Each structure stands twice: as C-alpha cells, then as structure tokens.
Amino acid sequence: MGSQNNTVPFAGTREQEEALLQVIADHKDEKGALMPILQKAQSIYGYLPIEVQTIISDEMNVPLEKVYGIVTFYSQFSLNPKGKYNVSVCLGTACYVKGAGDLFDKLKDMLGVADGSCTEDGKFSLESCRCIGACGLAPVLTINEDVYGKLSVDDLEGILAKYE
C-alpha cells in the first residue's frame, strides 16, 4: 500500500494557520502556555509537523529545539499524520508473549508502513503501544475506538477489510 518512509507532504490550510495564530495570540502571555498551545495545534492539524512547530517557535519566541524536545518527549504528540483509521497494536508483556509481535510485523507488511507512519493514501496509520489494560484478550489491537482481541495473523485481513 505504501513505502516504508512517511512521505505524506505537509498540507496545512490557511484556515488552520489562522486558527493556530489565534490560539497563540490568546495564550502568548500566559506562563506555561507552550503545552496548551501544542495540544490545541495538534487538535487543529491532527499532528505536529516541523512546519507547525516552526510557526509556534517563531510566534512564541521559543527556540525550535525546545518545541521539538517537548513534542518528542510526550507521547500525546505526534510528528506524523494519523490515518483515518489508526491501528494500534499492544506490545505489552501479555500481548507480546501471545504473538502481538507477529501481528505487528504482518500489519507493517500489509500496510507497507513503519511504526508511527501513515499509508500514502492517508487511510491507515500504524503504531505500537504498551499495555491498554485488556490483557485477558491478548493479543489486542485497536482501530480508532474498536478493540479486537484474541487475534492471530490470519484474522488481520478480515479486520482491515471492514475499514476499506
């Protein structure tokens, strides 16, 4: 479905940029405003590419390295776009010992993406996560809010087909 590299070009709109600039203007003088601004920026764009980080850095007069450091430190932020359907495979201990690693490898092959990447058509993104608290259903994956458990590699094609 796609290449191993995440080559989705940045496609921000003028409306998104105006919304971001308004958020920055509203919070610019508040102490500790960078985190809420980054959270709102991610809700505007869906992720925080370098282009968005640069706008925030410039407007807030904060070094880009600091913005990037925060974005890469906190797991709530993403440098890559999420697909319409975000596939997340639990690689926590219970899931891993029951074969989640094989599920994850098969999904990487099926979707043609690496961990944290999005298919070229923007339909699917793939990520690994740690325990989601459904150990009794191991191995588990989620697609957006849908949870699938007690899976084998053979189940994956039918699951993805529901979202085609």
MDTraj code that builds the backbone (N, CA, C; nanometers):
import mdtraj as md
import numpy as np

residues = "MET GLY SER GLN ASN ASN THR VAL PRO PHE ALA GLY THR ARG GLU GLN GLU GLU ALA LEU LEU GLN VAL ILE ALA ASP HIS LYS ASP GLU LYS GLY ALA LEU MET PRO ILE LEU GLN LYS ALA GLN SER ILE TYR GLY TYR LEU PRO ILE GLU VAL GLN THR ILE ILE SER ASP GLU MET ASN VAL PRO LEU GLU LYS VAL TYR GLY ILE VAL THR PHE TYR SER GLN PHE SER LEU ASN PRO LYS GLY LYS TYR ASN VAL SER VAL CYS LEU GLY THR ALA CYS TYR VAL LYS GLY ALA GLY ASP LEU PHE ASP LYS LEU LYS ASP MET LEU GLY VAL ALA ASP GLY SER CYS THR GLU ASP GLY LYS PHE SER LEU GLU SER CYS ARG CYS ILE GLY ALA CYS GLY LEU ALA PRO VAL LEU THR ILE ASN GLU ASP VAL TYR GLY LYS LEU SER VAL ASP ASP LEU GLU GLY ILE LEU ALA LYS TYR GLU".split()
xyz = np.array([
    [0.0803, -0.1210, 0.0000],
    [0.0000, 0.0000, 0.0000],
    [0.0838, 0.1262, 0.0000],
    [0.2053, 0.1195, 0.0511],
    [0.2870, 0.2394, 0.0561],
    [0.4310, 0.2028, 0.0794],
    [0.5162, 0.3026, 0.0856],
    [0.6579, 0.2797, 0.1078],
    [0.6873, 0.2797, 0.2570],
    [0.8093, 0.2421, 0.2912],
    [0.8494, 0.2385, 0.4314],
    [0.8701, 0.3783, 0.4882],
    [0.8871, 0.4763, 0.4037],
    [0.9089, 0.6127, 0.4519],
    [0.7774, 0.6871, 0.4607],
    [0.7688, 0.7744, 0.5586],
    [0.6490, 0.8557, 0.5702],
    [0.6687, 0.9793, 0.4825],
    [0.6095, 0.9772, 0.3635],
    [0.6336, 1.0838, 0.2671],
    [0.5102, 1.1705, 0.2469],
    [0.4195, 1.1666, 0.3431],
    [0.2995, 1.2480, 0.3304],
    [0.3412, 1.3946, 0.3426],
    [0.3217, 1.4735, 0.2365],
    [0.3637, 1.6136, 0.2433],
    [0.2724, 1.6935, 0.3363],
    [0.3294, 1.7986, 0.3948],
    [0.2505, 1.8871, 0.4810],
    [0.1466, 1.9574, 0.3943],
    [0.0228, 1.9550, 0.4386],
    [-0.0857, 2.0137, 0.3597],
    [-0.1747, 2.1014, 0.4464],
    [-0.1115, 2.1848, 0.5271],
    [-0.1891, 2.2748, 0.6122],
    [-0.2619, 2.3798, 0.5297],
    [-0.3800, 2.4170, 0.5771],
    [-0.4597, 2.5171, 0.5065],
    [-0.4416, 2.6545, 0.5700],
    [-0.4816, 2.7548, 0.4987],
    [-0.4778, 2.8916, 0.5523],
    [-0.5670, 2.9020, 0.6768],
    [-0.6817, 2.8340, 0.6734],
    [-0.7741, 2.8367, 0.7880],
    [-0.7086, 2.7755, 0.9118],
    [-0.6349, 2.6644, 0.8917],
    [-0.5663, 2.6024, 1.0047],
    [-0.4606, 2.6965, 1.0620],
    [-0.3859, 2.7609, 0.9734],
    [-0.2815, 2.8527, 1.0207],
    [-0.3435, 2.9703, 1.0957],
    [-0.4537, 3.0236, 1.0451],
    [-0.5211, 3.1338, 1.1143],
    [-0.5704, 3.0899, 1.2512],
    [-0.6240, 2.9679, 1.2598],
    [-0.6707, 2.9158, 1.3888],
    [-0.5541, 2.9013, 1.4850],
    [-0.4401, 2.8505, 1.4356],
    [-0.3215, 2.8357, 1.5197],
    [-0.2710, 2.9715, 1.5681],
    [-0.2635, 3.0690, 1.4792],
    [-0.2165, 3.2021, 1.5177],
    [-0.3086, 3.2649, 1.6219],
    [-0.4383, 3.2375, 1.6113],
    [-0.5332, 3.2890, 1.7105],
    [-0.5102, 3.2233, 1.8466],
    [-0.4884, 3.0922, 1.8472],
    [-0.4596, 3.0203, 1.9716],
    [-0.3342, 3.0780, 2.0367],
    [-0.2310, 3.1003, 1.9559],
    [-0.1059, 3.1564, 2.0100],
    [-0.1311, 3.2960, 2.0665],
    [-0.2045, 3.3788, 1.9929],
    [-0.2339, 3.5149, 2.0397],
    [-0.3112, 3.5121, 2.1716],
    [-0.4044, 3.4176, 2.1849],
    [-0.4861, 3.4074, 2.3055],
    [-0.4049, 3.3662, 2.4285],
    [-0.2969, 3.2900, 2.4081],
    [-0.2224, 3.2325, 2.5206],
    [-0.0801, 3.2840, 2.5343],
    [-0.0364, 3.3684, 2.4412],
    [0.1037, 3.4083, 2.4320],
    [0.1619, 3.4605, 2.5626],
    [0.0860, 3.5360, 2.6374],
    [0.1389, 3.5997, 2.7572],
    [0.1167, 3.5185, 2.8845],
    [0.0605, 3.3994, 2.8717],
    [0.0366, 3.3160, 2.9897],
    [0.1609, 3.2344, 3.0224],
    [0.1898, 3.2207, 3.1507],
    [0.3008, 3.1359, 3.1930],
    [0.2636, 2.9899, 3.1644],
    [0.3575, 2.9148, 3.1116],
    [0.3320, 2.7735, 3.0825],
    [0.2403, 2.7507, 2.9639],
    [0.2347, 2.8464, 2.8709],
    [0.1392, 2.8389, 2.7594],
    [0.1799, 2.7406, 2.6504],
    [0.3059, 2.6997, 2.6469],
    [0.3526, 2.6168, 2.5356],
    [0.2780, 2.4837, 2.5255],
    [0.2583, 2.4138, 2.6371],
    [0.1872, 2.2846, 2.6326],
    [0.0442, 2.3005, 2.5808],
    [-0.0365, 2.3924, 2.6366],
    [-0.1724, 2.4060, 2.5834],
    [-0.1742, 2.4483, 2.4361],
    [-0.0780, 2.5301, 2.3956],
    [-0.0725, 2.5709, 2.2551],
    [-0.0411, 2.4494, 2.1672],
    [0.0543, 2.3668, 2.2099],
    [0.0876, 2.2465, 2.1329],
    [-0.0317, 2.1510, 2.1263],
    [-0.1029, 2.1363, 2.2369],
    [-0.2205, 2.0487, 2.2371],
    [-0.3270, 2.1003, 2.1402],
    [-0.3516, 2.2305, 2.1423],
    [-0.4520, 2.2874, 2.0513],
    [-0.4039, 2.2806, 1.9063],
    [-0.2733, 2.3001, 1.8848],
    [-0.2190, 2.2903, 1.7493],
    [-0.2385, 2.1490, 1.6949],
    [-0.2160, 2.0492, 1.7805],
    [-0.2351, 1.9116, 1.7341],
    [-0.3822, 1.8850, 1.7036],
    [-0.4727, 1.9440, 1.7806],
    [-0.6143, 1.9232, 1.7506],
    [-0.6534, 1.9943, 1.6205],
    [-0.5856, 2.1022, 1.5864],
    [-0.6130, 2.1732, 1.4606],
    [-0.5609, 2.0938, 1.3410],
    [-0.4368, 2.0454, 1.3509],
    [-0.3714, 1.9797, 1.2377],
    [-0.3784, 1.8270, 1.2411],
    [-0.4005, 1.7700, 1.3597],
    [-0.4011, 1.6245, 1.3737],
    [-0.2641, 1.5680, 1.4083],
    [-0.1609, 1.6484, 1.3925],
    [-0.0241, 1.6110, 1.4269],
    [0.0588, 1.7391, 1.4305],
    [0.1880, 1.7271, 1.4636],
    [0.2715, 1.8467, 1.4782],
    [0.3968, 1.8369, 1.3907],
    [0.3811, 1.8576, 1.2608],
    [0.4969, 1.8548, 1.1722],
    [0.5884, 1.9734, 1.1997],
    [0.7089, 1.9685, 1.1454],
    [0.8077, 2.0734, 1.1702],
    [0.7554, 2.2102, 1.1267],
    [0.6727, 2.2150, 1.0243],
    [0.6183, 2.3434, 0.9791],
    [0.5335, 2.4095, 1.0880],
    [0.4534, 2.3298, 1.1579],
    [0.3691, 2.3823, 1.2662],
    [0.4560, 2.4195, 1.3868],
    [0.5538, 2.3346, 1.4184],
    [0.6449, 2.3648, 1.5293],
    [0.7193, 2.4956, 1.5043],
    [0.7559, 2.5203, 1.3790],
    [0.8295, 2.6422, 1.3441],
    [0.7425, 2.7663, 1.3648],
    [0.6166, 2.7587, 1.3258],
    [0.5244, 2.8712, 1.3486],
    [0.5151, 2.9009, 1.4987],
    [0.4977, 2.7952, 1.5782],
    [0.4857, 2.8122, 1.7237],
    [0.6150, 2.8706, 1.7796],
    [0.7285, 2.8177, 1.7360],
    [0.8582, 2.8671, 1.7807],
    [0.8745, 3.0157, 1.7495],
    [0.8445, 3.0522, 1.6253],
    [0.8593, 3.1924, 1.5829],
    [0.7652, 3.2851, 1.6588],
    [0.6396, 3.2464, 1.6681],
    [0.5388, 3.3321, 1.7307],
    [0.5577, 3.3442, 1.8821],
    [0.6052, 3.2380, 1.9440],
    [0.6246, 3.2378, 2.0895],
    [0.7647, 3.2849, 2.1288],
    [0.8512, 3.3048, 2.0293],
    [0.9906, 3.3422, 2.0543],
    [1.0571, 3.2399, 2.1463],
    [1.0348, 3.1123, 2.1148],
    [1.0918, 2.9998, 2.1881],
    [1.1784, 2.9229, 2.0883],
    [1.2980, 2.8793, 2.1283],
    [1.3815, 2.8046, 2.0338],
    [1.3097, 2.6805, 1.9800],
    [1.3257, 2.6564, 1.8507],
    [1.2629, 2.5399, 1.7869],
    [1.3053, 2.4105, 1.8565],
    [1.4290, 2.4060, 1.9053],
    [1.4779, 2.2865, 1.9748],
    [1.3945, 2.2568, 2.0987],
    [1.3508, 2.3603, 2.1678],
    [1.2680, 2.3405, 2.2879],
    [1.1310, 2.2860, 2.2487],
    [1.0710, 2.3438, 2.1448],
    [0.9404, 2.2964, 2.0972],
    [0.9521, 2.1501, 2.0544],
    [1.0533, 2.1206, 1.9732],
    [1.0746, 1.9836, 1.9247],
    [1.0980, 1.8881, 2.0412],
    [1.1742, 1.9305, 2.1404],
    [1.2006, 1.8471, 2.2571],
    [1.0731, 1.8093, 2.3311],
    [0.9839, 1.9034, 2.3459],
    [0.8561, 1.8765, 2.4133],
    [0.7714, 1.7818, 2.3291],
    [0.7637, 1.8089, 2.1986],
    [0.6814, 1.7272, 2.1090],
    [0.7296, 1.5821, 2.1060],
    [0.8615, 1.5623, 2.1087],
    [0.9133, 1.4261, 2.1019],
    [0.9162, 1.3571, 2.2384],
    [0.9103, 1.4340, 2.3469],
    [0.9119, 1.3742, 2.4803],
    [0.7759, 1.3167, 2.5192],
    [0.6697, 1.3898, 2.4912],
    [0.5359, 1.3484, 2.5357],
    [0.4672, 1.2630, 2.4295],
    [0.4209, 1.1454, 2.4714],
    [0.3605, 1.0513, 2.3760],
    [0.2273, 1.1003, 2.3195],
    [0.1654, 1.2001, 2.3820],
    [0.0389, 1.2519, 2.3294],
    [0.0568, 1.3265, 2.1971],
    [0.1813, 1.3665, 2.1680],
    [0.2078, 1.4405, 2.0452],
    [0.2610, 1.3488, 1.9370],
    [0.2277, 1.3801, 1.8129],
    [0.2730, 1.3000, 1.7002],
    [0.3399, 1.3893, 1.5965],
    [0.4539, 1.3440, 1.5458],
    [0.5233, 1.4142, 1.4383],
    [0.4676, 1.3759, 1.3018],
    [0.3939, 1.2671, 1.2985],
    [0.3417, 1.2153, 1.1724],
    [0.1898, 1.2203, 1.1709],
    [0.1327, 1.2370, 1.0524],
    [-0.0133, 1.2376, 1.0454],
    [-0.0698, 1.1016, 1.0821],
    [-0.1863, 1.1021, 1.1399],
    [-0.2574, 0.9789, 1.1686],
    [-0.3509, 0.9515, 1.0512],
    [-0.3688, 0.8253, 1.0227],
    [-0.4609, 0.7885, 0.9171],
    [-0.6039, 0.8054, 0.9651],
    [-0.6947, 0.7952, 0.8706],
    [-0.8368, 0.7972, 0.9063],
    [-0.8633, 0.6873, 1.0085],
    [-0.7931, 0.5750, 0.9905],
    [-0.8038, 0.4622, 1.0835],
    [-0.6670, 0.4382, 1.1457],
    [-0.6550, 0.4661, 1.2755],
    [-0.5284, 0.4474, 1.3453],
    [-0.5258, 0.3083, 1.4072],
    [-0.4384, 0.2236, 1.3546],
    [-0.4235, 0.0865, 1.4026],
    [-0.3134, 0.0863, 1.5081],
    [-0.3470, 0.0412, 1.6271],
    [-0.2519, 0.0384, 1.7375],
    [-0.2447, -0.1038, 1.7924],
    [-0.1251, -0.1603, 1.7924],
    [-0.1050, -0.2968, 1.8403],
    [-0.0385, -0.2910, 1.9769],
    [-0.0994, -0.3561, 2.0740],
    [-0.0419, -0.3607, 2.2078],
    [0.0769, -0.4563, 2.2063],
    [0.1931, -0.4055, 2.2479],
    [0.3123, -0.4891, 2.2599],
    [0.3534, -0.5035, 2.4065],
    [0.2552, -0.4858, 2.4955],
    [0.2799, -0.5101, 2.6374],
    [0.3084, -0.6582, 2.6583],
    [0.3555, -0.6937, 2.7765],
    [0.4028, -0.8295, 2.8031],
    [0.3011, -0.9371, 2.7688],
    [0.1792, -0.9265, 2.8201],
    [0.0794, -1.0317, 2.7959],
    [0.0506, -1.0481, 2.6467],
    [0.0346, -0.9367, 2.5768],
    [0.0075, -0.9430, 2.4328],
    [0.1285, -0.9950, 2.3564],
    [0.2468, -0.9489, 2.3971],
    [0.3671, -0.9876, 2.3246],
    [0.3911, -1.1383, 2.3328],
    [0.3762, -1.1950, 2.4526],
    [0.4014, -1.3396, 2.4660],
    [0.2962, -1.4223, 2.3946],
    [0.1830, -1.3624, 2.3618],
    [0.0785, -1.4347, 2.2878],
    [0.0800, -1.4023, 2.1385],
    [0.1868, -1.3380, 2.0910],
    [0.2037, -1.3222, 1.9473],
    [0.1805, -1.1845, 1.8886],
    [0.1719, -1.0810, 1.9708],
    [0.1464, -0.9468, 1.9180],
    [0.2585, -0.8983, 1.8259],
    [0.3818, -0.9428, 1.8509],
    [0.4929, -0.9035, 1.7644],
    [0.4708, -0.9516, 1.6218],
    [0.4197, -1.0734, 1.6074],
    [0.3898, -1.1272, 1.4740],
    [0.2767, -1.0487, 1.4077],
    [0.1751, -1.0118, 1.4874],
    [0.0655, -0.9301, 1.4340],
    [0.1198, -0.7972, 1.3819],
    [0.2045, -0.7348, 1.4623],
    [0.2593, -0.6043, 1.4261],
    [0.3431, -0.6139, 1.2985],
    [0.4282, -0.7164, 1.2906],
    [0.5119, -0.7346, 1.1708],
    [0.4257, -0.7575, 1.0474],
    [0.3203, -0.8374, 1.0609],
    [0.2313, -0.8649, 0.9470],
    [0.1593, -0.7366, 0.9038],
    [0.1142, -0.6558, 0.9999],
    [0.0476, -0.5292, 0.9660],
    [0.1441, -0.4334, 0.8958],
    [0.2692, -0.4296, 0.9388],
    [0.3681, -0.3449, 0.8712],
    [0.3797, -0.3868, 0.7242],
    [0.3833, -0.5186, 0.7010],
    [0.3913, -0.5685, 0.5630],
    [0.2631, -0.5392, 0.4851],
    [0.1484, -0.5658, 0.5459],
    [0.0201, -0.5457, 0.4770],
    [-0.0024, -0.3996, 0.4400],
    [0.0309, -0.3096, 0.5317],
    [0.0070, -0.1668, 0.5095],
    [0.1245, -0.0978, 0.4412],
    [0.2412, -0.1594, 0.4458],
    [0.3593, -0.1004, 0.3844],
    [0.4104, 0.0213, 0.4582],
    [0.3966, 0.0206, 0.5901],
    [0.4411, 0.1344, 0.6710],
    [0.5224, 0.0862, 0.7903],
    [0.5993, 0.1777, 0.8461],
    [0.6751, 0.1508, 0.9676],
    [0.5940, 0.1978, 1.0883],
    [0.6423, 0.1630, 1.2066],
    [0.5790, 0.2065, 1.3306],
    [0.5708, 0.3589, 1.3334],
    [0.4527, 0.4115, 1.3598],
    [0.4338, 0.5555, 1.3685],
    [0.4093, 0.6244, 1.2359],
    [0.3906, 0.5464, 1.1304],
    [0.3724, 0.6048, 0.9973],
    [0.2309, 0.5853, 0.9455],
    [0.2048, 0.6547, 0.8365],
    [0.0722, 0.6582, 0.7751],
    [0.0836, 0.6116, 0.6303],
    [-0.0175, 0.5393, 0.5824],
    [-0.0170, 0.4983, 0.4422],
    [-0.0261, 0.6215, 0.3535],
    [0.0260, 0.6084, 0.2321],
    [0.0300, 0.7225, 0.1410],
    [-0.1086, 0.7802, 0.1128],
    [-0.2113, 0.6947, 0.1135],
    [-0.3466, 0.7435, 0.0869],
    [-0.4131, 0.8052, 0.2099],
    [-0.3426, 0.8020, 0.3251],
    [-0.3959, 0.8623, 0.4469],
    [-0.5041, 0.7806, 0.5148],
    [-0.5271, 0.6579, 0.4673],
    [-0.6352, 0.5772, 0.5243],
    [-0.5962, 0.5123, 0.6576],
    [-0.4754, 0.4545, 0.6646],
    [-0.4335, 0.3836, 0.7851],
    [-0.3031, 0.4400, 0.8401],
    [-0.2937, 0.4465, 0.9712],
    [-0.1644, 0.4679, 1.0358],
    [-0.1446, 0.3505, 1.1300],
    [-0.0185, 0.3210, 1.1596],
    [0.0151, 0.2059, 1.2424],
    [0.1074, 0.2503, 1.3537],
    [0.0767, 0.2056, 1.4749],
    [0.1646, 0.2341, 1.5873],
    [0.1615, 0.1197, 1.6859],
    [0.2701, 0.1070, 1.7594],
    [0.2738, 0.0110, 1.8685],
    [0.2452, 0.0883, 1.9963],
    [0.1909, 0.0189, 2.0934],
    [0.1669, 0.0822, 2.2230],
    [0.1975, -0.0192, 2.3319],
    [0.1986, 0.0268, 2.4537],
    [0.2169, -0.0636, 2.5667],
    [0.0808, -0.0928, 2.6267],
    [0.0753, -0.1691, 2.7294],
    [-0.0475, -0.2250, 2.7859],
    [-0.1672, -0.1293, 2.7812],
    [-0.2776, -0.1781, 2.7248],
    [-0.4006, -0.0992, 2.7213],
    [-0.5023, -0.1491, 2.8235],
    [-0.4605, -0.2463, 2.9048],
    [-0.5475, -0.2946, 3.0118],
    [-0.6487, -0.3987, 2.9683],
    [-0.6222, -0.4656, 2.8566],
    [-0.7126, -0.5716, 2.8090],
    [-0.6353, -0.7028, 2.7993],
    [-0.5542, -0.7298, 2.9003],
    [-0.4639, -0.8451, 2.8980],
    [-0.5379, -0.9778, 2.8812],
    [-0.6596, -0.9858, 2.9304],
    [-0.7388, -1.1082, 2.9159],
    [-0.7770, -1.1370, 2.7715],
    [-0.7654, -1.0377, 2.6855],
    [-0.7979, -1.0539, 2.5434],
    [-0.6724, -1.0669, 2.4571],
    [-0.5565, -1.0806, 2.5192],
    [-0.4288, -1.0801, 2.4468],
    [-0.4252, -1.1865, 2.3365],
    [-0.3638, -1.1508, 2.2228],
    [-0.3095, -1.0208, 2.1853],
    [-0.4188, -0.9282, 2.1327],
    [-0.4000, -0.7980, 2.1560],
    [-0.5029, -0.6982, 2.1281],
    [-0.4517, -0.5912, 2.0316],
    [-0.5422, -0.5462, 1.9442],
    [-0.5158, -0.4266, 1.8644],
    [-0.6411, -0.3422, 1.8647],
    [-0.6221, -0.2133, 1.8455],
    [-0.7360, -0.1231, 1.8336],
    [-0.7284, -0.0537, 1.6981],
    [-0.8442, -0.0239, 1.6444],
    [-0.8546, 0.0620, 1.5267],
    [-0.9505, 0.1718, 1.5681],
    [-0.8951, 0.2910, 1.5860],
    [-0.9671, 0.4033, 1.6474],
    [-1.0244, 0.3560, 1.7801],
    [-1.1546, 0.3515, 1.7965],
    [-1.2143, 0.3117, 1.9246],
    [-1.2520, 0.1634, 1.9296],
    [-1.2346, 0.0917, 1.8191],
    [-1.2716, -0.0500, 1.8134],
    [-1.1582, -0.1363, 1.8679],
    [-1.1931, -0.2331, 1.9538],
    [-1.0943, -0.3216, 2.0151],
    [-1.1128, -0.4625, 1.9603],
    [-1.0012, -0.5240, 1.9194],
    [-1.0019, -0.6612, 1.8688],
    [-0.9047, -0.7424, 1.9525],
    [-0.9531, -0.8564, 2.0060],
    [-0.8689, -0.9382, 2.0919],
    [-0.8658, -1.0827, 2.0516],
    [-0.7757, -1.1565, 2.1183],
    [-0.7525, -1.2990, 2.0940],
    [-0.7284, -1.3240, 1.9458],
    [-0.6364, -1.2461, 1.8895],
    [-0.6137, -1.2461, 1.7459],
    [-0.5021, -1.3389, 1.7029],
    [-0.5115, -1.3779, 1.5753],
    [-0.3997, -1.4445, 1.5093],
    [-0.3713, -1.3654, 1.3823],
    [-0.2570, -1.3907, 1.3224],
    [-0.2183, -1.3226, 1.1992],
    [-0.3262, -1.3422, 1.0922],
    [-0.3904, -1.4575, 1.0930],
    [-0.4935, -1.4877, 0.9921],
    [-0.6179, -1.3992, 1.0050],
    [-0.6381, -1.3367, 1.1193],
    [-0.7553, -1.2501, 1.1405],
    [-0.7396, -1.1113, 1.0783],
    [-0.6163, -1.0715, 1.0511],
    [-0.5875, -0.9325, 1.0158],
    [-0.6517, -0.8870, 0.8852],
    [-0.6464, -0.9697, 0.7833],
    [-0.7020, -0.9294, 0.6542],
    [-0.8507, -0.8979, 0.6662],
    [-0.9256, -0.9826, 0.7368],
    [-1.0690, -0.9598, 0.7539],
    [-1.0988, -0.8360, 0.8353],
    [-1.0158, -0.8079, 0.9354],
    [-1.0357, -0.6893, 1.0179],
    [-1.0130, -0.5630, 0.9341],
    [-0.9009, -0.5570, 0.8619],
    [-0.8721, -0.4395, 0.7808],
    [-0.9769, -0.4194, 0.6725],
    [-1.0311, -0.5273, 0.6210],
    [-1.1314, -0.5179, 0.5138],
    [-1.2557, -0.4414, 0.5594],
    [-1.2863, -0.4457, 0.6897],
    [-1.4012, -0.3718, 0.7427],
    [-1.3860, -0.2215, 0.7256],
    [-1.2622, -0.1743, 0.7086],
    [-1.2341, -0.0309, 0.7032],
    [-1.1980, 0.0163, 0.5627],
    [-1.2029, -0.0740, 0.4675],
    [-1.1664, -0.0371, 0.3287],
    [-1.2706, 0.0505, 0.2643],
])
top = md.Topology()
chain = top.add_chain()
for i, resn in enumerate(residues, 1):
    res = top.add_residue(resn, chain, resSeq=i)
    for name in ("N", "CA", "C"):
        top.add_atom(name, md.element.get_by_symbol(name[0]), res)
traj = md.Trajectory(xyz[None], top)
